[in-house]
Amino acid sequence: MTCQAAQQRLDTTLREQALRGEECVRQGCKTFFSSPGSRNSPLLYALAQRSDCLIDIHFDERGSAFQALGHAKASGNPAVLISTS
């Protein structure tokens, strides 16, 4: 794969993930919980570019899941869990 082809693939991936983030926000989800990994990095990067999103990072996916559940129950607002598996 050439450098130009790799850059085009990266650009396409980032655009796709930005659209996913946009759809989550349109549906009322503005708080995201995640344990970062290589598979979800493009989505987290796209969300980090938005000023209307809050991203809470936790080192353990189970911990992130409980945080998302607690946030949704306490606030009454949806939360999104971004996981690698």
VMD Tcl script that draws the C-alpha trace (Angstrom):
set ca {
  {0.00 0.00 0.00}
  {1.41 3.38 -0.96}
  {1.55 6.30 1.41}
  {-1.14 8.10 -0.59}
  {-3.45 5.05 -0.49}
  {-2.94 4.73 3.26}
  {-3.79 8.41 3.74}
  {-6.94 8.06 1.65}
  {-8.01 5.04 3.69}
  {-7.41 6.94 6.94}
  {-9.38 9.94 5.66}
  {-12.29 7.67 4.70}
  {-12.26 5.97 8.11}
  {-12.26 9.29 9.94}
  {-15.15 10.60 7.82}
  {-17.17 7.45 8.52}
  {-16.55 7.71 12.25}
  {-17.42 11.42 12.26}
  {-20.77 10.50 10.70}
  {-21.37 7.87 13.39}
  {-20.62 10.46 16.08}
  {-22.90 12.99 14.39}
  {-25.75 10.47 14.38}
  {-25.28 9.71 18.08}
  {-25.46 13.42 18.89}
  {-28.54 13.86 16.65}
  {-30.21 11.09 18.64}
  {-29.48 12.91 21.91}
  {-26.35 11.06 23.06}
  {-23.64 13.47 24.11}
  {-21.83 11.53 26.83}
  {-19.50 8.72 25.81}
  {-17.64 6.23 27.97}
  {-14.72 4.26 26.63}
  {-11.67 2.16 27.24}
  {-9.45 3.21 24.36}
  {-7.96 0.72 21.97}
  {-6.72 0.64 18.41}
  {-10.10 -0.42 17.03}
  {-12.10 2.42 18.54}
  {-9.48 5.17 18.26}
  {-10.90 6.66 15.02}
  {-14.35 7.07 16.62}
  {-12.88 8.57 19.79}
  {-10.76 10.92 17.69}
  {-13.81 12.06 15.72}
  {-15.80 12.64 18.92}
  {-12.92 14.52 20.54}
  {-13.09 17.07 17.71}
  {-16.64 18.01 18.75}
  {-17.23 20.62 21.44}
  {-20.66 19.19 22.32}
  {-19.44 15.74 23.40}
  {-18.06 14.56 26.72}
  {-15.74 11.54 26.64}
  {-14.94 9.72 29.89}
  {-12.02 7.31 29.64}
  {-11.61 4.30 31.94}
  {-8.87 1.66 31.76}
  {-11.31 -1.26 32.10}
  {-14.25 -1.90 29.77}
  {-16.41 -3.24 32.59}
  {-15.74 -0.07 34.56}
  {-16.74 2.02 31.56}
  {-19.95 0.02 31.22}
  {-20.89 0.62 34.86}
  {-20.05 4.31 34.53}
  {-22.29 4.61 31.46}
  {-25.14 2.81 33.22}
  {-24.77 4.95 36.34}
  {-24.68 8.15 34.29}
  {-27.81 7.20 32.35}
  {-29.73 6.26 35.50}
  {-28.66 9.33 37.47}
  {-29.09 11.92 34.73}
  {-31.94 10.40 32.74}
  {-29.91 11.05 29.60}
  {-28.56 8.36 27.28}
  {-24.92 7.40 27.43}
  {-22.85 5.56 24.86}
  {-20.31 2.86 25.70}
  {-17.53 2.57 23.14}
  {-15.78 -0.77 23.46}
  {-13.25 -2.74 21.47}
  {-14.84 -6.14 21.97}
}
mol new
graphics top color blue
foreach p $ca { graphics top sphere $p radius 0.5 }
foreach p [lrange $ca 0 end-1] q [lrange $ca 1 end] { graphics top cylinder $p $q radius 0.2 }
display resetview
